[in-house]
Amino acid sequence: MRIRAGFTLGYECAQSTPMLLMLDIHPSRRHDLLTEQVLQFDQYVQPRKYTDGFGNSCTRIVAPPGLTHITTSFDIQDTGEPDEVNWGAIQHEVQDLPDEVLVYLLGSRYCDTDKLASFAWSQFGYTAPGWGRVQAICDYVHNHITFNYQNADSTRSAYGGWIDRTGVCRDFAHLAVTLCRCMNVPARYCTGYLGDIGVSFVPSPMDFSAWFQVYLGGRWYTFDARHNFPRIGRILMATGRDATDVALSTNFGSAILSRFEVVTDELVGVS
């Protein structure tokens, strides 16, 4: 399957503003690229690439005063297979986890495990450790939160989503990640492209998407509490503890997002 993806983002700055961008695809997907994936700027900037502590590809710029557009467009090869399901994947004892995985058991800015630990054990303590436990958490979150773009709140934590029972894909992911961590399942937040491929067309504008991964059976598996069924055509951009670590842009000064367009389409009949 060939997918064409990309975006146009516009940032309005009152003065020169340092920015950290996480807008490249994840290094693990680079080998699937059929065309180059390059960030382009319509203003003069001097982008500098680096890899962060989570293995994500990042870009540093100083945006000039005024409006700066950032664009990219690329084709990528995808298997066309849905997210893998493995009911036999085991949950590791904490003492057996690799050192680098332990951070994904800890609370973080948007994943306030201390507020949900008691509830998590009362709700999911009866479930058998492993894939079934994570699926039970996804089922719960999927039914507990109602998706509504109008109720997006960039300051809402997992506990806030649990109380409000409304939000967007990041709220589903934060709550599911938090409940997994409470149950000693390492979980990390993911962001990327997810088009309407293999599902009914959705008339609302395309957006980036959030999902999560859990560490079971010695590897990371993808779960999605918002959609709650295996999807086709995910293009991973970044992973981290929560949305803080994978923000599209982090602005060290005033920067207003004035344009936001995302494209993710399957190219049918193109090899």
N, C-alpha and C positions, 0 to 999 in steps of 0.2 A: 504494500500500500504506500502510495506517495501522498504526503501531506504538505500543503503550503501554509506557512504561518508567518506572523509578523505583527508589527504594531506601528502606530504613530502616536507619540506622546508630546505634549507641549507644556513647557514650564515657564511661567512668568516670574522673573526675579526683579526686585527693585534695585538691587546692587549685586556686585560680584558675589556669588554664593558657592562655597564648596559643596559638592554633592557626591554621595556614594551610590552607585547604581548597581543593581543586580538584575540585569536585563538580558544576559546571554543564556543560552541553553546550558544545562548541566554538562560538565566534562564527560560524564558517562554516556552521553548521547552524541558526542561529536563524531564518532565513527559512523553514525547513521546519516550524516549530512550529505545531501546530493548537490547542494550549492553552498557557497560561503554564507556564514551568518556573521554579519559585521554591523556594528552600531554606527550609524551615520548621523551627523549633526549639521544643522543648517547655519550655525554660528561657529565662529572660530573657538575651538577648545583644544586642549592638549590632554586627551584621555590617557590614563595609565592603568594597565591591567594588573591584577594580583589575584591570588587564590586565598580565600579566608580559611579560618580554622576548621570549618565544616566541609571544606573541599569544593566550595562554590566559586564560580568565576565572577569577579567583581571588577568594576571600573570606577576610577576616581576622576572627577572633572572639577573645574571651577566654571560654573555657568556665568556668562556675562549678564549685565543688566538688560532687561527686555525679555522678549519671547525667544526661547530656544526649542526647536523641534528635534526629537530623537526618533529615528526610524530604523527598522530592520525588516527584511523579508527574505525568506529562505524556504527551500524544499528539503524535506527529510524523509527517509525511508522508515517505515514502521512495519512490524510483523503483521498487523491487522488482527492480532489475537487479543482477546479480552484479558483483563487483569488475572493473574494466576491465582487459583484457589487450591489450597493444600490443607485439607482437614486433618492430616496427620502431622502437621508441623507442631513440634513440642514447645512448651514454655520452659525456659532454662531456670534453674535455681539461681538466685542473685549471685551467690558465691562462684558460680560457674561462668558468669558473663565475661566477655572480653573487657579489659579496662576502658577502652574507648567508647563502649556502649553505655557505661554507667551514668553518664551525664543525662541520658534520655530517660532516666528514672526519677530525676530531680524536678522539683517545681521550678517554674520560670515566670517571666513577667506576665504572660497571658494564661499560663497553665498553673493555677493556684491549687496545687494538690492538697495543701493543708486544709482547705475549706471543703474539700469533697471526699477526703479519705474515708471518713466514717460512713458516708452514704454509699460509696463505691463498694465497700466490703459488705454492707447490709444488702445491697442490690445484686452483687455478682459473686459473693463469696461461695455460693452454692455451685457455681459453674465449674466444670472440669478445666484445669489449666490448659492453655494451648489455643488453637485456632477457634474453637467453639466459644471460648471466653471472649475473645476479641470480637467475634461476630455478634455475640449477645450485647456487647457494648455498642456496636454499630447500630443494631436494631433499636436499642433504647434511644440513642441520640437521634436517629432518623425520625423516630416517632415523637420525640419530646420537643424538638425545635421545629418551628414553621419557617420555611424559607420566605424572605421578603426583602427585596432590595431597598425598600423605603426605610427599613429598620436597621440598616447598617450602622455600626458604631465602632470606630477605630480604637476606642478606649475600653471596649467590653472584654472582660476576661472570660475564661471558661465558667467560672462560678456565676458571672453576670449572665452568660448565655443560658445557664441552667435555670436561673431565677426568671429571666425575661421570656424564655421559651420562644424566641424569635431571633432572626439574624440572617446572615449570608454564609457562604461556604466556609469562611474562616471560623465562624462560630461553631459550626458542626465539627470542624477539624480540631479546634482547641478543646472542646468538651470531650471528644473521643480520646484525644491524646492524654488529657488529664486523667480520665477514668482508667485508661490502660496503665499509666504510670502508678496510679494508686494501687493497682492490682499487681504491681511488680512486673509488668510487661513493658520493656523499653519501647518508646514511641517517639517518632520525630515528625515534625510538621513539614509539608511539601507544598511548593507552589509551581505552577507551570501552565501550559496550554492544554485545554480539553475542549475540542470542538464537538459539534452535534453529529458525530460519526457513529453509525450503527444504532441511532436512536431517532425518535421523532423530532422533526425540526422544531426549534424553539424560536419564536419571533423576536424575543428581546435581544438587544445588542450583545455581541460577543464580549467576553471578559476573560481575564485570567482566572484560574481556578485554584482552590486549595484542597488538599487531601492529606493523608498521612501514611506513614510506614511503621510497621512493628517488627521487632527482631524476634523471630521464632525459628527454631531448628537450624540455627547457625547462619541465618541470612535475613535480609530485609524483604518484607512483603508489603504490597500496596493495599490499602483499605480506603474507602470513601463513605463516610457516614451520611453525607448529604444525599447521594444517589443510591447508595446501599445495594449496588449490584455491579458486577464486573463491567468495566467500560473499555472501549477501544480507542486507541490513538492518543494516549497521554504523552505529552512532551515535557519532561521534567526540566525545571529551571534551577531550583535551589532547595536545599533541605536545611533544617535547623531546629532549635528547641521550640520556637514558636514564631509568630509573624514578625517579631522584632528582628530576628536573624535573617529573614528572607525578604525584607521590604523591597519593593521595586526601586524606591529611591529613599535615601535618608539625606535630608537637607540640613546643612549647618548654617541656617539663616532662613529668611522668608522665600519660599518658592511655591507658587500657586499652580496646581495642575489644571491647565485651561483646555487641553485637548487630550482625548483618550479614545483610541480606536485600536481594536484587536481583531486579527483575522486568523482563523484556523479552519481550513477546508481540505477535504479529501479531493485529490485530483483524479477523477475517474477517467479511465481510458488512457492515462499517461504513464509510460513506463520509465 
